[in-house]
Amino acid sequence: MFNIDLELIKKYDKPGPRYTSYPTAPHFHDGFNSKKFLDEIIRTNQDVNPPDLSLYFHIPFCDTLCYFCGCNMIISRNRNRINEYVQYIKKEISLLKKYLSNDRKVVQLHWGGGTPTHLNPDEISDLISFINSNFEFKSNPENGCEIDPRGLTKEHLEALRGGGFNRISMGVQDFDEQVQNSVNRIQPEDMTRQVIEWIRELGFLSFNLDLIYGLPFQSVDSFSKTVDAIIDISPDRIAVFNYAHVPWMKKHMQLINAADLPSPEEKLSILKMTIEKLTGAGYVFIGMDHFAKPEDDLAVALSQKKLYRNFQGYSTHAGTNLYALGITSISQIGNVYAQNHRNEKEYSSALDNSLFPIERGFEMNEDDILRRFVITKIMCDFELDFSVVEKKFNITFRDYFKYGIEQLKDFIDDELVKIDNDKMTITEMGRLLIRNIAMNFDGYIERKEDKAKYSRTI
């Protein structure tokens, strides 16, 4: 357990990227197209040791609108629409399979949304079967799925487990009834506990629960009860996300009365209480907003400096090519990012013409590749050996990153960062502000080329 200085957090609380990619998604552009994506697939196939595969499938459909949601989702109960979407996912699988070399094997699979379990059990089994018939998996892959307890049956979980899924992630947000009513997500604690009982009974290896702080009517006292319940449930991993109220980006957030949101001071006090309770209960603070039991793969990877970061957050699978299928999803292969169309019709039209449904993307230059390496090391290892960067990229670190090092002065004075000789170390308190620290090495911010609006770092 560690103590949190609220005044220090206030000092650094400002908007900033989450760095699930570098450069960040606002820099993607429509000059990157299907052909460039295909060229990169072919190039990576020809590597001496082609990277293993990580697959992400975006199932955007939800039964009910959660007012706080920042995801790319579609509210629909139209089974024909959902079935048609799944058929196009299959088309995208077939197109990708056509160009991937046969020696590329899958080590990680993730279904996100939306709500993947908005598919019924038969639809889940059918899609799993199609995926398994088109891709070869390595032994002991990490196969995870996001679920929503509302409307979930044990048969949904049986279909996932029978299809090889071994990890589950579930949103809780807050067990408080007033909070749930205010954001239109009614999910009683008993419902959540029943689903977790099924998860354990069916032998899933791990499950994660998501919490959100900063929602309407939350207070330290009320959220403390939710945190106590979560500790009692004892998930393997816990994510504690900061609610980003961005109604100019997500129009449905206008349904939340801003006057009901906790004050910035109360919000920070909620975060302080949560971190102290979770670490006091034995969870390892991974960084930013992630916690894990000491024996969990994430905590082990942290101790071994093998953590990685991608569009799903922290991961234990570095060095893979991430292929993301479905609308809005973002692939990361080699030195490019590629995002699929947001619009269902444009997505399906591209696939009808045997084209990858790419709307925009980004090809990294040498500076991007270097800075991605540095920012990833900072975000995942919480330390940076300048000599490693110098050797890998043939630069003089203190010259190349003169601006970034100068910007660290306050962080060093506030004991968030230490620099000894040629090694930078992030302190435990600094991990909470890791986004702020990483921003100092972001070339687009340094050059004032980043005009995007981001969520606040705390």
N, C-alpha and C positions, 0 to 999 in steps of 0.2 A: 504494500500500500504506500502511496506517496501523497504528500500534501500539495494542494493546488493553490496558487496565488491568483486570486480573482482579479486583482488590480493589473497584474501582468497580462492576463488573458484579455482584459478590456483594451489594453494598450495595442495589442496586435490583431484585434478582431476587425477584419475588413474583408471585402470580397476577394476571392482568389480561386484558381483552378484546383480540381481534385487530382489532376495528373494521372488519370487512368490512361492517358496517352500524352505523348509529346511529339510534335506540336499538338495542341488541344483541338477538339472538334470544330470550334468556330473558325479555324484557319483552313478547313477543308474547302475545296472549290469544285465547280462543275466542269473544269477543264480536265479533270481526271474521269475517265470513262471505262466502259466495259472492256475495250481492247487493251488498255493499259493494265487493267486488273488481270486479264488473261496472260499478258506478257510476263507479269510477275509470277504467276502460277508456274508457267513454263520455266522461268529462270530458277525458281527455287527447286523445281523437280531435278534440275541439272546440277545442284550442289553435290559435292563429293559425299556428304552425309546429309541428305535431305531432312529438314526438321520434322519431328513428329507433329501430329495434328491435335488441335483443340477445337472442338465444334460447339457453336452456340446456336440455338434455335429460338427465335422470338415468336412467341404465341401471344398476340396482343390483346386478345379478347378478355373482357371482364363482364360479370353479371351486373355489378353495381358500381357506381362512381364513388370513389373515396376522394373527398374534397382536397386532401393534402397531396394527392398523387403527383409526382413529377415524372412518371414513366411515360413511354410511348404506348398508349393503350387505346382500345376501342370498346365502348360499351355496346354489347350486342348479345341478344339471345336467339338470333336467327341461325338455326343449325345449318341451313343450306349455305349461308355465307361462310360459316366457320369451316364446313366441310370443303368448300371450294378453295378456301385459303390453304388448307392442309394439302390439297392436291397440287397447288402451286409450290408449296414447300418441297413436295416430292419431285416436281419438275426441276427445281433448283438443285436438289441433291443429285439428280441424274446428270445435269449439266456439269456440275462440279466434278463428279466421278469421271466423266468423260475425259477431263484434262489432267486430273491428278495422277501421278505415276502410282503403280500398284504397290510399291514398297513403302508408301506413306501410311503410317499406322496412327490410330487415335489413342491418346493417353488421357484425354479429358473431354467430357461431354456435359453441357449445361443447357437446361431449358429455362427460359425466363419470360417475362411478360410485362404487362398483362398478367394473365393467370393461366399457366399451362394446364392446370387441372380443371379449367373450364371445358376442356375436351372430356368426353365421357370415357370410362375405362376401356371400351372397345376401340375407340379412336386412339387412345394412348398406346394400346398394344399394337395396333396397326401401324402407327408411325414408327414405333420402336423397331418393329420387324423390318420395315422398309429401310431404316437407317442401318440396321445390322446387316442387311443383305447387300449394302452398297459400300460399307467401310469395314476394314479389319481393325480390331481393337487389340492393343497390347494387353498383357496379363495385368490384372488388378488396376484397371482404369478408374479414374475418379469421375463418377457419373452423378450429377446433381440436378435437382429440380426444385423450382419455387412452387409452393402450394398456398392455397387459401383455405382455411378450415371451414369457411362458410360454404355450404353446398358440397363439401368433400365427403366421400364415403370411404369405408375401408377398402372397397373394391378398387378405387382409384389408386390407393397405395399398393395394393396387391399387384395391380398391372405394372406399376413402376418398378417394384421390387423384382417381380418376375421377369422384367425386361432388362435387368442388370443395373438399375439405379441403386446407389448405395449411400447417397447423401441427400438430405432434405433441408430446405430453407423456408422459413415461414415468418410472415409479418405478424407481430403482436401490436406494436405501436404503443399501446397503453391499455391497461385493464379497467381504468376508471370509466364508469358508465357515462358521466357527463361529457368527458372528452370524446368518447366513442360516438355519442349522439351528435356532437358538434361537428364531426368530420364525416358523418354518414358511414361509419364502419362499426356495425354492431357485432362484436365478437366476444361473447362471455368467456370468462376464464375457464369455466367447466368445459366449454367446447374445445378450447385449445388443449387442455389437459387430456381430453379424450383422444384427440388426434395424436398427441405425443405418446400416449399409451399404445396406440396402434403402431406407430413408427418403431418403438422399442420391441414390440411383440414380433414384428415382421423382420427384424434383424438388420435394419439400416445401420451403417457403421457410424454415422455422425448426423447431428442436426443442429441447425443454426436458428436463432430467433432474432428478429429485428425489432428494435425499439426506436421511437422518434421522440425527441424532446423539443419543446418550443411550440407544441400544439395548444389550441384554445383551452383555457381553464386549468392548465397544468400548474402545479405548484411543487415546491420541494416536498411537502408532506404527502401530497397525493401520489406523486411519481415514486416516492420512496416505497410505497406499498406495492406498486407494480414491480419495482426492482427486487424487493424481498421475495415476491412470488416467483420471479424469474430465477433467482438464486435457488429457491426451493425446487423448481422444476429441473434445474441443473443441465442446461443444454451444453453441447461441446463448444459452441461458438456463440458469441453475442455481438451484434452490430448495434451501435447507438448513434443514430443519424440525427443531424441537426435539421429541423424543418426549415426549408427555404421558402419563404412566402413571396412568390414571384408572380402575382396575378397578371402582370403585363406579358408574361410568357405563357402561363397556363391559366386560361380564362376561367376555368372552373374554380380556381382558388378564390375568385371573387365571392363565392358562396360562404367563405369563412369570414366572419366579422373580425377585422384586424384589431378592434378594441378588446376582443376576448383573448388575444394572444398574451402570453406572459411578458413582462417587461424584460429588457435586455439583462438587467441585474438578476432578476428571478431566473431567467433562462440559464445564465452562467452558474448560478447556485445549484440549479437542477443538475447540470453537467458535473459540477464538482462532487455533489453527493453521489451521483451514479458511479463515477470513476472510483471514488473511495470505497463504496460498498462492494463493487465488483472485484477490485484488487484485494480488498480485505477478505473476500470470500475465496481467494486463491486463483482467480483468473489472471492470466498474463495480459497486460496491456500491450497489444501488438503495435499500435500507433494509430493516429487519427481517430478512428471511431470503431476499431475492432478489438475484441477480447477473445481469448481462447483458454481452455484448460491447458495446464502445462504439458500434458501428454499428447495434445492435439497436433496434427501435422503442421498447422500454422505456427504454433509456438515453437515446435521443433525446428522448423525451417528458419524462423527468426534467429534462434540460437546458433544455427549452423550457417547463417548468412546466405540462405537459399530462397528467400522470399522473392516474389515477383509481383508485378502490378499490371493488370490489364483492365478491359472494360467491365469485368465483373468484380473488380476490386483487388484485394490481395489474393495471391495464388501461390501454389507450391510448384507450378509447372513453368519454369523459365525455358526459353529457347524454342518454344513451339510456334507453329504458324496457327493463328486463330482465324478460322473461317466461320463467319456469322451469316446465318440464313434467316430469311423472313424480312418483312418491312422494317425499315429504319436501322437495322442491325449493322454493326461496324466490324469489318474484318481487319486484322493486322497481320500482314504477311511480308516477310523480308523487311524492306524499308519503305513500304507503302501502307496507307490506310485507305479503306474503301467502304463507303456507306451506301446501303441499299435505299431505293426509293421509299419515301414516306407514304406516298399515295398507293392504295391497293391496285387501282387500275393501271397506273404506270408500271408498277411492279409486275403485274401479271402480263401486261403487254410485252414487256422486254422478254420475259420467259417464253411467251408464245412465239417470239421471233428468235429463240435460241440464243439470246444475249443475257449476260449476267446483268441483273437489275440494279446497276450502279448509278446513283444520282450524283455523287460527288466523292472526292477523296483527296489524297495528298501524297506526293512523292518527296521523301526527305532528301535534303542535301547533306553535305559533310558536316556542317555546323549543327544541323538538326540531330544527326546520328550521335555526334559527340555529346550534345546537351541532353539528349534522351538517356544516354548511358549514365551521365552524372546525376540527373534528377532521379532516375530509377534507383541508383545506389543510395542516394539520400533518403528517398521515400521507403526503401525496403531494408537497407542495412543499418540505417541511422548512423552511418559513419562514411567517410570518404578518404581513401588513401590517394593523395595527389600523384604519387609516383606511379600508381597503377594506371591512372588516366594518361599520364605523360607517356608511358611506355606503349600503351595501346594506340594512342592517337598521334604520337610524335609531336607533342606540344610542350610548352613551358606553362604549367598550370597557373601560376601566379600572374603571368603576363596575360594569358588568354582570358582568364576570369577575374581580371583586376577589378572591374566594376562590382561583380558579385561579392568578392571578398570584402571590398570597402563597405558594401551594404550590410554586412554581417556585424558591424561594430556594436550596434545596440543589442543584438542577440547575444554577443559575447559578453558584453557588460551585464546583461540580465541573466547570465549563466544558463542560457538555453543552448549555446553552442560553445565548444572548446576547440581551439586550433593549437596543436602542439607539433612543432616542426612542420612536417608535411602531411599531417593527418587531422581531419575534422571529425569531431564526435558530437552527436546530438545527445543532450542530456535527457533524463526521463521526462522532465517538464517540457523540454523542447519537442518531444514526440507529439505532444498535443498540438503544437504549432508547426508541424512539419511542412504543411502547405506553404506557410509564410516563408519558411527557410528555403524551400525549393524554388520559390518564385525569384529569388535573387540570382538564380542561374538560368532563368528563362530569357532567351535572346529576344523574343518578341516583346516582352515587358521592358527589357533593357532598352530596346530601340523604339519603344512607345508605339509599337505596331499592333498591340493587342487592345482592341476597342470593345471586346466582348463583355457582357454583364455576367458575373459569376455569383454563386451563392457565397455567403459569408463563411470564413474559415472556421469559425466556432459557433 
